[in-house]
Amino acid sequence: MSEKRDITEEEKSLFESATGKQFTRRSFLKWSSALAGAAIASGILWDDKLGLFREASAQEKGLKEGEWIYSNCNMCGGQSGIKVKVVNGRAVKIEGIANPNNIANISTNYEKALKELSILYNDKDAAGRICSKGNSGLRALYDPDRLKTPMVRVGKKGSGKWKAISWDDAISQVADNLGKIRDKYGAESLAWFSEDHCFTHIQQDFCKMYGTPNYHNHSNLCDVARKASFKLVMGNERPLADFEDTSYALVFGWNLLGATKWILLPGIWNRGRAKGAKMVYVDPFCNQTAAKADQWVPIRPGTDGAFALALGHVLIKKDLINKAFIDEWCVGYDEYAKYVADKTPEWAEKITSIPARTIEQIATEMGELAKASKPVCIDTWSGPGHHTNATLGGYAITVLPALLGMIDKPGTIMEPSKIGNKHHSIDFDTPSLKKPRVDGKGTKYILGHGSGIYVETRDVVLGGKESSQGSGVPKTGVFVYQNFVMSVPNTKKNMDFIKKLEYVVVNDTHMSETAELADIVIPGSVYLERYDFTGYWVTWPVLGLRKPVVKSVINGMTEVEFWMAVMKKMGMKDKKGYSPAEQSYDAYYADEYNPTAYAKEQNWETYRKSTLAMTGKTEYEKFRKEVKPPEGGSVDDKTGLVKDKDGKAVGVKIGVKIMKGFDTPSRKLEITSTFLKKNKHTGLPEYSEPEDRPTADFPLYLINFKQNEHTHSRTFNNDYLMEMKPDNPLLINSATASKLGLKDGDAIWIESPYAKAKGTVQITERIHPEVVALQHGYGHWGFGKVAKGSLNKINKWSPAGTNDGQFFAGKAEKLSGQIVAKEIGVKLVKA
Ligand code: SF4
């Protein structure tokens, strides 16, 4: 080995742990020569090929007992590939594996990454990446506080008095009570709330065969405003940003490095920067993504739309737009240009607090790169998305890639190709299914998403009046893997809502603030005990599989099995006599796996072993794909819009060619929205002020945020994760703290128009001076011991942290129905 090369810190520590000796260059060289190629007792190997010490693989260590079972993580909504070591039926270790969600770029290089890793590690899985949550999965599986048996309430709601019952009794009671409610009030009186990355199909089937249109799932709490904004401009709800191949990234309010949901993202961001891209991050809080960006742009909460309009203004003024692309592929440019003519950087500075010169600088930089045909990638998430002006604010952002012609190319915002798994269609029809939804999706909320509008349903129940004729008022609620009380803004209203329902079923892994108010509680499964299909966060079709790696630790039923059993008890079948409940658990998933869309040779059995099915490669600029003129269809001479014989828009004529275009009404990118115009709106991404801004009484903006230790409000009883961060002090800028006479660690009262509660102060330079912030999900009182603060020895005021949700109004954004979780004024008083 070379005596000249530098020896890394990792090698030094491996050497010390292997030899028990303190590192010196001499001792290192002596040992490395003596041990070259040989395994040593501690499992550290000298690897001749790599020229360094490394951890021996399990095989090299001679480990034979147990087996590694492949699956997919679900500690968050991501789908990282994992392998789980199982010894004598007990899971003992989780590691990441190399699969498209762990190591690839979003849009391209899985094969390339695999090859590089195989060469480097001689074991491609050695490089699989998972986050702290993924690594803590076993603590969720073997958590002693898990629910172990169904329980019915025997005291008053919330009294904590429960009686354990058998699974058979639970099935009978739920079937019986849901049946009675339907008979008495109609099927639409059932409101259902579920998670969105697991076992949703069976729940949707249940709702359909029960006859209620009122199914909701988690997306409404997450990104439906982003979905609506992108849908307006490009007709695609879930585009993906290719940061690795970009030359300039501009990201609004998405902590993709810290609030880890897709483990591949931090690597993509860092590789993009290493290749020379400039990353610009816009957020009131300098989080991990801002820290790893080239420029952090602190902004007043909820004003992102104004910033984006001013960027558009500068791009047009400086002729940095892609006029040829706009002429060919966009509609509504002239109206937009007129609208932004007075949206100057000076105008935006007053609203956003971002200096006009910074706005000029960012617009000029990205415009010049785009002019030079260098890729620019612009994306937005819940920072702008959790405000009362979210959809149009987001729309002002999502038109920027259209102005630059930066869509669906390497290094830009991409349209993914997804296939997903099969959903066996339920042929069932009943008048209640045609009734308007209680939450105003598609009526009051014209861009409402299939995940529904949680707070609207809640408020209808609280008000006791149906939202539109025939929609009814829910009388019963089923909450599957959804802690509504803690996850939805305005905790008090949430509790009142659940108390007001006549019958409440909670199906979850633990008691929770929601379960405490239920009539019956059904234990749920942890992801290592069940099946789920998961689409990956990449632009080509990949279907991952979660599967049971151990038997149910509580000896219970999975959610799918439980709801199948209730279906069966209620005699639910569709018109053709089909019921998912007629199948075994395995057969149900085998049926939902659709091999033909992926590799034909991959059947359920081989897929079940590999947990991965994929097909095809990333395709770029799919909108330019030529399509055949539809038989009996028409072409509009003025707009180029191509319709089939049923009048459905299927393409657009560009020059002499008919192309696929985008899934918008015009089949082009809509800088001014045809859909909005049809709905009594100008169609422009107009800026309006957020509704719940600070006031004289409540002078500081409060926002919430997420970080990699936790998912939503559900990982807070995981002792490993809580040991990393047992508390959520209120972040405050040092200048603001000094004005208020606050010191680091001070106990404070945080007060909004909706709640007053204690917290502690953490002083930082990393936050806008007008803003304070709480990490989301803390402050539990009805969850397990750890969530209630048993590990927190530091903060006597708020042992389980401070619940952020209580301070917010609990509104829905007007167009998409997205919950508003980052918009309120608060005051702080020393406790
Ligand atoms: S990001 Fe972390 S928690 Fe989420 S799926 Fe991946 S490893 Fe699991």
Boltz pocket constraint, residues with backbone or C-beta under 6 A from the ligand:
constraints:
  - pocket:
      binder: B
      contacts: [[A, 73], [A, 74], [A, 75], [A, 76], [A, 77], [A, 78], [A, 79], [A, 80], [A, 129], [A, 130], [A, 131], [A, 132], [A, 133], [A, 134], [A, 135], [A, 260], [A, 261], [A, 262], [A, 263]]
      max_distance: 6.0
